[in-house]
Amino acid sequence: MSSHSNAQEPLWPAPFRGQKPVNSRVVIPGSKSVTNRALILAAQAKTPSILRLPLVSRDTELMAKGLQAMGIHIEFIDAGSENEQWRITPGKLTGPAKVDVGNAGTVMRFLPPLSALASADISFDGDPRSYERPLGPVIAALEELGIEIDHGSRYSLPMVVKSKGSIPGGSLTIDASASSQFLSALLLIGPSTANGIRATHKGGALPSMPHIDMTVAMLKDFGAQVEVEKASNTWSVESGDLHGMDLVIEPDLSNAAPFLSIAMVCGGSITIADWPESTTQPGDQLREIFTSMGAKVEFVDGGLKLTGGESIHGVDIDLHDVGELTPSIAALAALADSPSHLRGIAHLRLHETDRLAALTREINALGGSVVEEESALHITPASTFGADLHGGTFHTYDDHRLATAGAVIGLVVPDVKVENVATTRKTLPDFPGLWQSLIS
């Protein structure tokens, strides 16, 4: 697990509210997963694209800057306003260039395959944690397709893609059990390869299948021909032209988890604006999960409304497909009226930090009782809301979802201080401001 960082930053006192019901509506910024996939597809299209209400955060800015470094023109229209738009004008990818991936999984996995289409070498580097995050299957797959990559036999960052301006494509086998992004990374460039891509997953269970479904749906939206053979875990994307899109980016439903939690912890109701009636985002499963934990969830005019119940119920649930929701669910489980078992989440050890170890350490440091297994967390809560939990520093390990989990616990546990709350900028432009506006 990466060490505590940014210790010089002041600790953020998580706003305490107690059992005072809320009644608020919140506009969640756009989906990171949709924004970054749209950027990759728009860069390959034959005509310009407009992304309306894109997520403006560290991860999406890194993706945009990486594309700009390779010669893609991106115009930021009405930047900083509620009507912000990004206009992407595709063109020939150029090099040499240097790309900073930060600690963004989508950037470090989606840009290298695309960069093989550039005219010269593209070098990739990032935060220290990015060197530890799994990238080998993507590198190996690109090498299988004939792309030369200088990675010093480490199969990780930093590295240089020896771009030749074209990708032959073809059939390949990949083990995407550590991250569904490995598979998405290859499918997203399928249309720009000479012969298309036929990728077969062989290995452990595929995590986060909704994100692969999202990749397939967005490829089709941009005009790609995609075939899915679920029985054999094979995805085929034909070579062909993509067309530009005028796209409104959905709100990031995974980021809604801590905000919906406010009504579950404090009582009252929270309405998330513009929640889509149908979507491929994994966060949509919050409706079912939070209902099982005692909340009432319903579509209302203009969004999704969650009303908190008498108490939060523990849950026994497999989160393999929706692992990114685990930190918020773990925070709620620590405040529930019965034990919870969160299973199928071994792959979370490879995220921004080892999320299982981090959640265990931080909740237990506040007086909680979390038992960690290789692929599960068993959480025995305080008998009543926060009765046995106490204040303290909640470390985040440069992980945005750890920071929001600490904020949820701090709603009813006095004196919780979140270390490096600024890490939430990864996917939320101003989490502290938005949180404070709902709590105060």
ABEGO torsion letter per residue (X at the ends): XBBBBGAABBBBBBBBAEBBBBBBBBBBBBBAAAAAAAAAAAAABABBBBBBGBBBBAAAAAAAAAAAAAGBBBBBBGBGBAABBBBBBBBBBBOBBBBBAEABAAAAAAAAAAAAABABBBBBBBBAAAAABBAAAAAAAAAAAGBBBBAGGAGBOBBBBBBAGBBAEEBBBBBAAABAAAAAAAAAAAAABAAEBBBBBBEBBBBGAAAAAAAAAAAAAAGBBBBBBAAAGBBBBBBEBBBBBBBBBBBBAAAAAAAAAAAAAAEEBBBBBGBBABBABAAAAAAAAAAAAGBBBBBBBGEBBBBBBABBBBBBBBAAAAAAAAAAAAAAAAABABBBBBBGAAAAAABABBAAAAAAAAAAAAGBBBBBBAABBBBBBBABBGAABBBEBBBAGGBAAAAAAAAAAAAABBGBBBBGAAAAAAABABAAAAAAAAAX
